[in-house]
């Protein structure tokens, strides 16, 4: 950790930050792409991206998703009878921003993972009030304490469902100090229905999710998401062969999968980039045999036709037909001439 440079950067109050009101019915302005940094009681550092609604010049509400790592750490502080130190950073290293969006295991240090992701250690400084690791390069930064008691209503806010969320009681961040570079750039993103923020952030998680799952399940070939359903974690899973019931249960219970609204299983012959083909496969399976539920997850097994023989074209005939069509300047449906 290097020194924290405070020269000519102190900001008086939250009113000096360019907080935006994103939708007409929002309860108030908020930070939408701010990186929150907290330290668990065991010393592990965690970074996340959460909504921080402004209530007055010195207070924000911290809106954590249920089950998120930051929420777990906050509950640990509450049980210990302590306020939770927090740092909020805007405009930091892209590797750390990506890491903050990933569903890392609890024992993984976010800043260390960001260094691995970018190929070299992330240079950080100790925050002046609570000694939290702050990326050395940032545009805006603030420190404070999340009170162990006392909550305020956060929301309503327009969100990824295309509607306004209901107000929720959330813990309060009491801002102690804030800093910003001269003419600092505050990154923001608009939360709303696809292709707004949630759609884009969820897509950024896909390479990590696919990497983790293909390493842990040998029968799994590849994983992608159904477009415009990424935030609901609708997974399309390509498998070598239909997994056994116990193997599928372990997969559906995995921490990266258990929140999925839908999981679609397809075979090696399926093109994961051809969503129309995969939808066609789902509609052509026997619903009483291929569709099931696992908790809140709808599972569709579109890997085979349950004893029916698939239509497989003869490769030599297909090649000769293609050659003849091209010689007549006739192209396949959907292909540009």
C-alpha positions, 0 to 999 in steps of 0.5 A: 500500500502506498500513500494516499494523496490528499492534495487539493482533492477534499470535497465539502459534502455529497452535494459537490458530487454530480449525482443524477436522477435517472428516472422521473419516479426515482426516490432520489439521485444515486451513485450507479457505478460506484465501487464499494470496498469493505473488509470482512472481520477475517481480514478479507477485502471485498469489492462490489457495485451497489446502488448508493442513494443520496438522502442528504449532504452526508448520508447515503443508503447502501442497497445490497442484493440479498445474499451478496458478500457485502450484505454478509459482511455487514451482518457480521459487523452487526452481530459484533456490535460494530459499525462497518467501515466503507470506502466508495471509489468512482473511476478506478482500474477497469480490472477492479470494476470487472472483478466487483461484478463477478460472483467470486467465492468468499475466500477470494480477495477481490483486489488480488483477483483484479491483479491476476485479471490484469496480469500485474498487481493492482497498486493501492493506497491505504485510505486515511480514515479506516486503512481500507485498500484504495486503488491508487488511480481514481476520480472520486472517493469517499469514506464513511461508516455503515451504521449497525442500527438505523435504516432509511427507505431506499427507492423506488427506483427504475430497474432492470424489470422495466418497472419501479422497484418497491422501497426497501429499508437499507443501512445508512452510510454516514459519509465522513470525508470525500475527495475528487480530482479537479474536473473529475469524471464520474462514471454512471450507468442507466439501470433499466430494461435491456439493453440497459445497464443490468444487461451489459453488466451481466454479459461481462460476467459470462466468461468467468461463469463459463470458465468456472463451470466448465472446470468443475463439471467434466460433462459440460462443454460450454455455457452461454446466456439467453439474450435479454435474460442475462440478469435472470441468469437464464443459462444455455448449457451445452453437454457431451451427453445428458448428465445423470440425475445426481450430477444435474442436481449438483450443477443446479445447486451450484452457487453460480447456477442456483439463482437461475430462472431457467436452465436449457440443456442442449447437445453437441450438435446445437449452435449456442449462438443460434438462439432461434434454433435452441428455442425451436429445440425447446418447443419440440421436446416432450414437455412431460419428460423434458421439463421440470423444476428444481426449486425456482429454476425451470429446467428444459432438457433439449438434448435429445428426442427421447428415443426418436431418431433425429434427422441427420443430413447426408454430408456428401449430398449437402455439399453437392446441393450447396455447390449447385445452388452457388453455381446458379447464384442461389444462396441459402436462406438468410445468407447475403448474395 
